[in-house]
């Protein structure tokens, strides 16, 4: 991102990049103004073509467009990387499982009662039936047809294995959000709610399956009874989902202009950056549709070549690995991780990544320099402990400071100071573009 974005913006002014901010997750008109989404949505929450033609094509900031290009490449690279580097191992493990071979951990877990298969089948059937009923009897609200649910579930099933392998070997999980949005936007354009529902069933089902497997893997090594793990996850999901829905409903009904950054004070904590990206994605893929942005009717059809580039990348690495087998560092080049590392940008920005890299580098240097043997034995447990520590600290800080309305103001967290220390990053730099709050060059 530090190379591609400046080159595309300052170097070649790709897609009139200077007309728009360098860093932004918002959508714009050709003149550099924020796109008015409410004007192009009719009463059925579908695209009003007449109003869309008045505003013109949707334009992205260079940073946002680059992120989508890398996302396309990541999805394709995940498939080719897993097939080339893990295809033989997957087939071998599958044959071993059919022959009943078990490792030491599986043999030790035999002392516990296993989870009955019908638990999983029953959960699957109930979830699918309830979802189908929503699609059939509340079609006006969810917009998604019944076949969309089945198609989304099929995508999640296909990608769970390759994504799980990337997660297990790198602790990074490539997302299916872009490919699910893209596919549904082509098949069923003009319906934003249907698009986000399809993304939820296609992408989030896969992500939750990978998380479920990850928890079971930890429990497998820690020798926790399988039925206890299943029940804890099931009950925890019900409780967490209910609380999340209730809190979201309470916030939406009690805070004026929540998530509308143009109507909120400059230091408001309710700008919802992640939800803003989610909303913009529903406009890009669901309302306007990929054909009018990344297809023949859009400004960014060239980004589709990133699919091919991402697919061929692991092939090149694999060829070099076969040509130079003595070079052990070559198979460590993991393009799904390298290309997908910026998947959280936006809403995450460079300051989120640089602080993470700095702390991680210092911590890993200490571990590998002075406690290498310890790291090899306990790295998996340590990773889970660090994740749990973040959750506990969030609750502790809220109970000790948040409830007392005590705010910590320092150089990196003062709401009156731009956290990026780069206020003009949200302004265009092309000559003659006049935007409120921005200088005119």
C-alpha positions as CSV (number, residue, x, y, z in Angstrom):
1,X,0.0,0.0,0.0
2,X,2.9,2.3,0.7
3,X,4.2,1.7,-2.8
4,X,1.1,1.2,-5.0
5,X,-1.1,4.0,-3.6
6,X,1.5,6.8,-4.0
7,X,2.6,5.6,-7.5
8,X,-1.1,5.5,-8.7
9,X,-1.9,8.8,-7.0
10,X,1.1,11.0,-7.5
11,X,3.0,9.2,-10.2
12,X,0.5,8.4,-12.9
13,X,-2.7,10.0,-11.6
14,X,-4.6,6.8,-12.3
15,X,-8.3,7.2,-13.0
16,X,-8.0,11.0,-12.2
17,X,-6.9,10.0,-8.7
18,X,-6.1,13.6,-7.6
19,X,-9.7,14.6,-8.1
20,X,-10.5,12.5,-5.0
21,X,-8.8,12.2,-1.5
22,X,-5.7,10.0,-1.2
23,X,-7.2,8.0,1.7
24,X,-11.0,7.6,1.9
25,X,-13.6,4.8,2.0
26,X,-16.3,7.1,0.6
27,X,-17.7,7.1,-2.9
28,X,-17.5,10.2,-5.2
29,X,-18.9,11.7,-8.4
30,X,-16.7,12.5,-11.3
31,X,-16.4,16.1,-10.0
32,X,-14.9,14.9,-6.7
33,X,-18.1,15.5,-4.5
34,X,-19.5,12.9,-2.1
35,X,-22.0,10.6,-3.9
36,X,-25.6,11.1,-2.8
37,X,-26.8,7.6,-2.3
38,X,-30.3,8.5,-1.0
39,X,-31.1,10.1,-4.4
40,X,-30.5,6.9,-6.4
41,X,-32.5,4.5,-4.1
42,X,-36.2,4.2,-4.8
43,X,-39.0,3.3,-2.4
44,X,-38.3,-0.4,-3.0
45,X,-34.6,0.0,-2.0
46,X,-33.6,-0.6,-5.6
47,X,-31.5,1.4,-8.0
48,X,-33.3,4.4,-9.6
49,X,-31.6,4.5,-13.0
50,X,-32.8,8.0,-13.9
51,X,-31.3,9.5,-10.8
52,X,-28.1,7.4,-11.2
53,X,-27.6,8.8,-14.7
54,X,-27.9,12.4,-13.3
55,X,-25.1,11.9,-10.8
56,X,-23.0,9.7,-13.2
57,X,-20.7,6.8,-12.5
58,X,-19.4,6.0,-9.0
59,X,-15.7,6.8,-8.4
60,X,-13.4,5.5,-5.7
61,X,-10.4,6.9,-4.0
62,X,-7.1,5.5,-5.2
63,X,-6.6,3.8,-1.8
64,X,-10.0,2.2,-2.0
65,X,-9.6,1.0,-5.6
66,X,-6.1,-0.5,-4.7
67,X,-7.7,-2.3,-1.8
68,X,-10.3,-3.9,-4.0
69,X,-7.6,-4.9,-6.6
70,X,-5.6,-6.6,-3.9
71,X,-8.8,-8.3,-2.6
72,X,-9.4,-9.8,-6.1
73,X,-5.9,-11.1,-6.2
74,X,-6.1,-12.6,-2.7
75,X,-9.1,-14.8,-3.4
76,X,-7.6,-16.2,-6.6
77,X,-4.2,-16.7,-4.9
78,X,-5.8,-18.6,-2.0
79,X,-7.2,-21.3,-4.3
80,X,-4.0,-21.8,-6.4
81,X,-1.7,-21.7,-3.4
82,X,-3.6,-24.4,-1.5
83,X,-3.9,-26.6,-4.6
84,X,-0.2,-26.4,-5.4
85,X,1.4,-26.4,-2.0
86,X,-1.1,-28.5,0.0
87,X,-3.1,-30.5,-2.6
88,X,-1.1,-33.7,-2.1
89,X,-1.1,-33.4,1.7
90,X,-4.9,-32.9,1.7
91,X,-5.4,-36.0,-0.4
92,X,-3.0,-38.0,1.8
93,X,-4.8,-36.9,5.0
94,X,-8.1,-37.7,3.5
95,X,-7.0,-41.3,2.7
96,X,-5.5,-41.7,6.2
97,X,-8.8,-40.6,7.8
98,X,-10.6,-43.2,5.7
99,X,-8.2,-45.9,6.9
100,X,-8.8,-44.9,10.5
101,X,-5.2,-43.7,11.3
102,X,-5.1,-41.5,14.4
103,X,-2.4,-39.3,15.9
104,X,-1.5,-39.2,19.6
105,X,-3.9,-36.3,20.3
106,X,-6.8,-38.1,18.8
107,X,-6.1,-41.2,20.8
108,X,-5.9,-39.3,24.0
109,X,-9.2,-37.6,23.2
110,X,-10.9,-41.0,22.9
111,X,-11.4,-41.0,26.7
112,X,-14.2,-38.4,26.2
113,X,-17.5,-38.9,24.6
114,X,-17.5,-37.6,21.1
115,X,-20.1,-35.2,19.7
116,X,-23.0,-37.0,18.1
117,X,-23.2,-36.2,14.4
118,X,-26.9,-35.5,14.7
119,X,-26.1,-32.4,16.8
120,X,-24.4,-30.8,13.8
121,X,-27.1,-32.0,11.3
122,X,-29.9,-30.7,13.5
123,X,-28.2,-27.3,13.8
124,X,-27.7,-27.1,10.1
125,X,-31.3,-28.1,9.3
126,X,-32.8,-25.6,11.7
127,X,-30.6,-22.8,10.5
128,X,-31.3,-23.5,6.9
129,X,-35.1,-23.8,7.4
130,X,-35.3,-20.6,9.4
131,X,-33.2,-18.8,6.8
132,X,-35.4,-20.2,3.9
133,X,-38.5,-19.0,5.7
134,X,-37.1,-15.5,6.0
135,X,-36.2,-15.5,2.3
136,X,-39.6,-16.8,1.2
137,X,-42.0,-14.9,3.6
138,X,-40.0,-11.8,4.1
139,X,-38.7,-11.4,0.6
140,X,-39.7,-7.7,0.5
141,X,-37.4,-7.0,3.5
142,X,-34.4,-9.2,2.8
143,X,-34.7,-9.1,-1.0
144,X,-32.7,-12.3,-1.4
145,X,-34.4,-15.2,-3.2
146,X,-34.3,-18.8,-1.8
147,X,-31.7,-19.9,-4.3
148,X,-29.4,-17.1,-3.1
149,X,-29.3,-18.8,0.3
150,X,-28.4,-22.2,-1.1
151,X,-25.8,-20.6,-3.4
152,X,-24.2,-18.7,-0.5
153,X,-24.0,-21.8,1.6
154,X,-22.4,-23.7,-1.3
155,X,-19.7,-21.0,-1.6
156,X,-19.0,-21.2,2.1
157,X,-18.7,-24.9,1.9
158,X,-16.3,-24.8,-1.1
159,X,-13.9,-22.2,0.5
160,X,-13.9,-23.4,4.1
161,X,-11.1,-26.0,3.4
162,X,-8.6,-23.8,1.5
163,X,-9.2,-20.8,3.8
164,X,-8.9,-23.0,6.9
165,X,-5.5,-24.3,5.6
166,X,-4.2,-20.7,5.2
167,X,-5.5,-19.9,8.7
168,X,-3.9,-22.9,10.3
169,X,-0.5,-22.3,8.7
170,X,-0.3,-18.5,8.9
171,X,-3.0,-17.4,11.5
172,X,-4.4,-15.1,8.8
173,X,-7.8,-15.7,7.4
174,X,-8.6,-14.5,3.8
175,X,-12.1,-13.1,3.5
176,X,-14.8,-14.0,1.0
177,X,-16.6,-10.7,1.3
178,X,-15.4,-9.4,-2.1
179,X,-16.1,-12.5,-4.1
180,X,-19.5,-13.0,-2.5
181,X,-20.4,-9.4,-3.2
182,X,-19.1,-9.6,-6.7
183,X,-20.9,-12.8,-7.7
184,X,-24.3,-11.7,-6.2
185,X,-23.9,-8.2,-7.7
186,X,-23.6,-9.7,-11.2
187,X,-26.4,-12.3,-10.8
188,X,-28.8,-10.1,-8.9
189,X,-27.9,-6.4,-9.4
190,X,-29.7,-3.4,-8.0
191,X,-30.7,-4.9,-4.6
192,X,-28.3,-3.8,-1.8
193,X,-30.0,-5.7,1.0
194,X,-30.0,-8.9,-0.9
195,X,-26.3,-8.4,-1.6
196,X,-25.3,-8.0,2.1
197,X,-27.6,-10.9,3.1
198,X,-25.8,-13.1,0.5
199,X,-22.4,-11.9,1.8
200,X,-23.5,-12.7,5.3
201,X,-24.5,-16.3,4.4
202,X,-21.5,-16.8,2.1
203,X,-18.7,-15.0,3.8
204,X,-19.6,-15.0,7.5
205,X,-20.7,-18.7,7.4
206,X,-17.2,-19.6,6.2
207,X,-15.5,-17.2,8.7
208,X,-17.5,-18.7,11.6
209,X,-16.7,-22.2,10.5
210,X,-13.0,-21.4,10.5
211,X,-13.3,-19.8,13.9
212,X,-15.2,-22.9,15.1
213,X,-12.5,-25.2,13.8
214,X,-9.8,-23.0,15.4
215,X,-11.5,-23.3,18.8
216,X,-11.8,-27.0,18.5
217,X,-8.2,-27.3,17.5
218,X,-7.1,-25.5,20.7
219,X,-9.5,-27.7,22.7
220,X,-8.1,-30.8,21.0
221,X,-4.6,-29.9,22.1
222,X,-5.7,-28.9,25.5
223,X,-7.7,-32.1,25.9
224,X,-11.0,-30.4,26.6
225,X,-14.1,-32.6,26.3
226,X,-15.6,-32.1,22.8
227,X,-19.2,-31.9,24.0
228,X,-18.3,-29.2,26.5
229,X,-16.7,-27.2,23.7
230,X,-19.7,-27.6,21.5
231,X,-22.2,-26.5,24.2
232,X,-20.0,-23.5,25.2
233,X,-19.8,-22.3,21.7
234,X,-23.5,-22.9,21.0
235,X,-24.7,-21.1,24.1
236,X,-22.1,-18.4,23.8
237,X,-23.2,-17.7,20.2
238,X,-26.9,-17.4,21.3
239,X,-26.0,-15.1,24.1
240,X,-23.6,-12.9,22.1
241,X,-25.9,-12.7,19.1
242,X,-28.8,-11.6,21.3
243,X,-26.8,-9.0,23.2
244,X,-25.2,-7.6,20.0
245,X,-28.6,-7.3,18.3
246,X,-30.1,-5.6,21.4
247,X,-27.2,-3.2,21.8
248,X,-27.2,-2.3,18.1
249,X,-31.0,-1.6,18.2
250,X,-30.6,0.5,21.3
251,X,-27.8,2.6,19.7
252,X,-29.7,3.1,16.5
253,X,-32.8,4.3,18.3
254,X,-31.1,6.4,21.0
255,X,-28.3,8.3,19.2
256,X,-29.1,11.0,16.6
257,X,-27.3,10.7,13.2
258,X,-25.3,7.7,14.3
259,X,-22.9,6.5,11.6
260,X,-23.6,9.7,9.5
261,X,-20.2,11.4,9.8
262,X,-21.2,14.4,7.8
263,X,-24.0,15.2,10.4
264,X,-22.0,14.4,13.6
265,X,-19.5,16.7,15.5
266,X,-15.9,16.4,14.5
267,X,-14.9,14.6,17.7
268,X,-18.0,12.2,17.9
269,X,-17.2,8.6,18.7
270,X,-20.2,7.4,16.7
271,X,-18.9,7.7,13.1
272,X,-18.8,3.8,12.7
273,X,-15.9,3.5,10.3
274,X,-16.4,-0.3,9.8
275,X,-20.1,0.1,9.2
276,X,-19.4,2.9,6.7
277,X,-17.2,0.6,4.7
278,X,-20.0,-2.1,4.9
279,X,-22.6,0.4,3.7
280,X,-20.4,1.6,0.8
281,X,-19.8,-2.0,-0.2
282,X,-23.6,-2.5,-0.3
283,X,-23.8,0.5,-2.7
284,X,-20.9,-0.7,-4.9
285,X,-21.9,-4.3,-5.2
286,X,-25.6,-4.4,-4.5
287,X,-27.2,-1.1,-5.5
288,X,-25.0,0.1,-8.4
289,X,-23.6,-3.4,-9.2
290,X,-20.2,-4.5,-10.3
291,X,-21.1,-4.1,-14.0
292,X,-21.4,-0.3,-13.5
293,X,-18.1,-0.1,-11.6
294,X,-15.8,-3.0,-12.5
295,X,-17.5,-4.0,-15.7
296,X,-18.2,-2.5,-19.2
297,X,-20.3,0.3,-17.8
298,X,-17.9,1.3,-15.0
299,X,-14.6,3.1,-14.5
300,X,-12.5,0.2,-13.2
301,X,-12.8,-2.8,-15.5
302,X,-8.9,-3.2,-15.5
303,X,-9.0,-4.2,-11.9
304,X,-10.4,-7.6,-13.0
305,X,-7.0,-8.5,-14.2
306,X,-6.0,-8.8,-10.6
307,X,-7.9,-12.1,-10.4
308,X,-5.5,-13.5,-13.0
309,X,-2.4,-12.0,-11.4
310,X,-3.4,-13.4,-8.0
311,X,-4.0,-16.9,-9.5
312,X,-0.7,-17.0,-11.3
313,X,1.4,-15.6,-8.4
314,X,1.5,-18.9,-6.4
315,X,2.2,-20.7,-9.7
316,X,5.4,-18.7,-10.2
317,X,6.4,-19.3,-6.6
318,X,5.8,-23.0,-6.9
319,X,7.8,-23.2,-10.1
320,X,10.8,-21.6,-8.4
321,X,10.4,-23.9,-5.5
322,X,10.6,-26.9,-7.8
323,X,13.5,-25.5,-9.7
324,X,15.5,-24.7,-6.6
325,X,14.3,-27.2,-3.9
326,X,17.4,-26.5,-1.7
327,X,16.2,-22.9,-1.1
328,X,13.9,-23.4,1.9
329,X,12.8,-19.8,2.0
330,X,10.9,-20.0,-1.4
331,X,7.9,-22.0,-0.2
332,X,7.5,-19.6,2.7
333,X,6.4,-16.9,0.2
334,X,2.7,-17.0,1.0
335,X,0.9,-14.7,-1.5
336,X,-2.6,-15.1,0.0
337,X,-1.1,-13.5,3.2
338,X,1.0,-10.9,1.5
339,X,-1.8,-9.8,-0.8
340,X,-4.5,-10.0,1.8
341,X,-2.6,-8.3,4.6
342,X,-4.4,-5.0,4.0
343,X,-7.9,-6.6,4.0
344,X,-8.8,-4.4,7.0
345,X,-7.9,-1.2,5.1
346,X,-10.2,0.7,5.1
347,X,-11.4,1.3,7.8
348,X,-8.0,0.5,9.3
349,X,-5.3,3.0,8.3
350,X,-1.5,3.0,8.2
351,X,-1.2,4.0,11.9
352,X,-3.0,0.8,12.9
353,X,-0.6,-1.3,11.0
354,X,2.7,0.5,11.9
355,X,2.0,0.3,15.6
356,X,1.1,-3.4,15.3
357,X,4.3,-4.1,13.2
358,X,6.5,-2.2,15.7
359,X,5.2,-4.1,18.8
360,X,5.2,-7.4,17.0
361,X,8.7,-7.0,15.7
362,X,10.1,-6.1,19.2
363,X,8.2,-8.9,20.9
364,X,9.3,-11.5,18.3
365,X,12.9,-10.4,18.4
366,X,13.0,-10.9,22.2
367,X,11.3,-14.3,22.0
368,X,13.5,-15.7,19.2
369,X,16.7,-14.2,20.6
370,X,16.3,-15.3,24.2
371,X,13.4,-17.8,24.5
372,X,13.4,-19.7,21.3
373,X,12.7,-23.1,22.8
374,X,9.9,-21.7,25.0
375,X,8.3,-20.1,21.9
376,X,8.4,-23.4,20.0
377,X,6.5,-25.1,22.8
378,X,3.9,-22.5,23.7
379,X,3.4,-20.3,20.8
380,X,-0.2,-21.5,20.1
381,X,-1.3,-21.1,23.7
382,X,0.4,-17.7,23.8
383,X,-1.5,-16.5,20.8
384,X,-4.8,-17.5,22.4
385,X,-3.8,-15.9,25.7
386,X,-2.9,-12.6,23.9
387,X,-6.4,-12.5,22.2
388,X,-8.1,-13.2,25.6
389,X,-6.0,-10.5,27.2
390,X,-7.3,-7.9,24.7
391,X,-10.9,-8.9,25.5
392,X,-10.3,-8.7,29.3
393,X,-8.5,-5.4,29.1
394,X,-11.4,-3.9,27.0
395,X,-13.9,-4.9,29.7
396,X,-11.6,-3.7,32.5
397,X,-11.0,-0.3,30.9
398,X,-14.7,0.2,30.3
399,X,-15.5,-0.7,34.0
400,X,-12.8,1.4,35.5
401,X,-12.7,4.4,33.1
402,X,-15.6,4.3,30.7
403,X,-18.4,4.1,33.3
404,X,-16.8,7.1,35.1
405,X,-16.7,9.0,31.8
406,X,-12.9,9.3,32.2
407,X,-11.1,9.8,28.9
408,X,-7.4,9.4,28.3
409,X,-6.0,12.2,26.1
410,X,-2.5,11.8,24.8
411,X,-0.7,12.4,21.5
412,X,-2.1,9.4,19.8
413,X,-5.7,9.4,21.2
414,X,-6.8,12.9,21.7
415,X,-10.2,13.3,19.9
416,X,-9.3,16.9,19.1
417,X,-6.2,15.9,17.1
418,X,-6.3,14.0,13.8
419,X,-5.0,10.6,14.8
420,X,-3.3,10.2,11.4
421,X,-1.6,13.6,11.8
422,X,-2.4,14.1,8.1
423,X,-5.6,16.1,7.8
424,X,-5.2,16.8,4.1
425,X,-5.3,13.0,3.3
426,X,-9.1,13.4,3.0
427,X,-8.9,16.2,0.5
428,X,-8.4,16.2,-3.3
429,X,-5.2,17.7,-4.7
430,X,-6.3,18.3,-8.4
431,X,-6.3,21.9,-9.5
432,X,-9.6,23.8,-9.3
433,X,-11.4,21.2,-7.2
434,X,-13.3,23.0,-4.5
435,X,-14.5,20.9,-1.5
436,X,-15.8,22.3,1.8
437,X,-13.1,22.2,4.5
438,X,-10.3,21.6,2.0
439,X,-7.8,23.9,0.3
440,X,-8.2,24.7,-3.4
441,X,-4.9,24.1,-5.3
